[in-house]
Amino acid sequence: MEIKQNVLLANFTTFRIGGPADYFVEVLSQDELIEAITWAKENSQKYIVLGGGSNILVSDEGFRGLVILNNISGYEVLEGRTKSVDSEKSEARFTQVNGNVNLKDLVYDESSLPRVSVKIQSGSDLGVVINELLGKGITGLHWFVGIPGTIGGAVFNNIHCGDFLFSQFIESVEVLDENLNKVIIPADECDFGYDQSRFQKSKEIILSVNFKLYKGDVNKAREFMQKWMVYRVGRYPLPSAGCVFKNIDKETQQKLGIPTPSMGYVIDKMLGLKGKKIGGAKISEKHSAFIVNDGGAKAQDVMNLINLVKSEARKRYNFEPELEIFIVSE
Ligand SMILES: Cc1cc2nc3c(=O)[nH]c(=O)nc-3n(C[C@H](O)[C@H](O)[C@H](O)COP(=O)(O)OP(=O)(O)OC[C@H]3O[C@@H](n4cnc5c(N)ncnc54)[C@H](O)[C@@H]3O)c2cc1C
């Protein structure tokens, strides 16, 4: 384990934006992660864990402390440990309907299929895991194809695709608490919701996740993935951090009297800010809830666009857009 100094974080984000971390380390095992955190504590440094860097905006000043890049990967199929947990209390806020593809027409029900439990390490790349599991006849996570990042990052913000939430497939999460104890948290104690989990407040580090997946139809899953990727490519532009704003809740949608809770719709049709550019940052013309780095964007450019959207929404429609991305700053 090598702790480097003054490492530019832009290179570890899909936004390609951000200043340096004072200290930076890549960890490949749980033991190395514990070692890294122990080092930070002993040296009175703050620390954060990064996965794929696809849901963050790092400030131009970077981060004063230790950034731990989580590359702890691998998975284990726990045959015979299948358990049915279907109490999904979360409510997804939108259905993707756009262009020629309606996600609702592509999805199908797998709930009657046999279940299989799989334990996946938190630094595993989501796309790699989806494909490897399909190779073993295991489906379920394929609904999240095309979403960049790691398993840990996906759990942290409980990623969504259409009406699917990541949490629907989670049995339990193994974390490292603030005192470096390993603890297993059952899914119903994770406070999962739309773009929400307890981990955003708890400071626990996600180590591994137990999923309840399906012994499913791999060909059908691959067909879905192909069709959905054709739709996604081009509409989910890079370099970016995905949707900057969350979709609005039902109450706000009713108040605004609009046909969709999509924040992209609000930014485009109601605020007229699609394509708006500040410095090198631009509200995407392909997906108005995305801000793209249009070349040499500073974090401050992105923040200025965020603040513009917020102030216009407040001034003209009296509501407060919520951020979907996480800000990493000094
Ligand atoms: C082109 C594009 C398309 C996208 N499409 C979607 C989409 O369709 N749906 C969707 O929901 N999201 C989407 N996203 C957002 C993003 O990909 C997801 O939120 C992703 O799961 C983030 O994972 P990550 O590993 O990159 O997290 P990071 O960006 O590295 O981290 C995000 C946050 O999670 C924390 N974190 C990461 N790992 C851990 C851990 N092990 N323990 C504790 N905390 C941790 C970090 O500290 C940080 O606060 C998209 C992003 C892009 C760039």
The ligand as an ORCA input file, in Angstrom:
! r2SCAN-3c Opt
* xyz 0 1
  C     -23.005      8.906    -17.727
  C     -23.609      8.610    -16.366
  C     -24.834      7.977    -16.291
  C     -25.411      7.691    -15.047
  N     -26.624      7.083    -15.005
  C     -27.204      6.814    -13.805
  C     -28.494      6.177    -13.750
  O     -29.084      5.816    -14.764
  N     -29.025      5.952    -12.512
  C     -28.388      6.310    -11.364
  O     -28.949      6.087    -10.275
  N     -27.173      6.902    -11.380
  C     -26.568      7.169    -12.571
  N     -25.334      7.781    -12.609
  C     -24.679      8.177    -11.334
  C     -23.548      7.214    -10.835
  O     -23.042      6.443    -11.891
  C     -24.015      6.290     -9.721
  O     -24.465      7.019     -8.618
  C     -22.885      5.342     -9.270
  O     -23.443      4.251     -8.593
  C     -21.816      5.968     -8.377
  O     -20.844      4.982     -8.061
  P     -19.309      5.360     -7.893
  O     -18.569      4.134     -7.519
  O     -18.821      6.056     -9.127
  O     -19.377      6.380     -6.686
  P     -18.451      7.635     -6.424
  O     -18.831      8.729     -7.380
  O     -17.021      7.230     -6.379
  O     -18.906      8.043     -4.956
  C     -20.190      8.592     -4.743
  C     -20.398      8.740     -3.242
  O     -20.428      7.441     -2.652
  C     -19.473      7.330     -1.625
  N     -18.941      5.969     -1.654
  C     -18.448      5.303     -2.738
  N     -18.076      4.061     -2.382
  C     -18.309      3.934     -1.060
  C     -18.121      2.884     -0.104
  N     -17.585      1.697     -0.446
  N     -18.491      3.101      1.180
  C     -19.017      4.288      1.557
  N     -19.220      5.328      0.704
  C     -18.875      5.148     -0.587
  C     -18.406      8.359     -1.957
  O     -17.691      8.770     -0.810
  C     -19.258      9.484     -2.552
  O     -19.802     10.287     -1.537
  C     -24.735      8.064    -13.853
  C     -23.487      8.707    -13.941
  C     -22.923      8.975    -15.185
  C     -21.577      9.643    -15.247
*
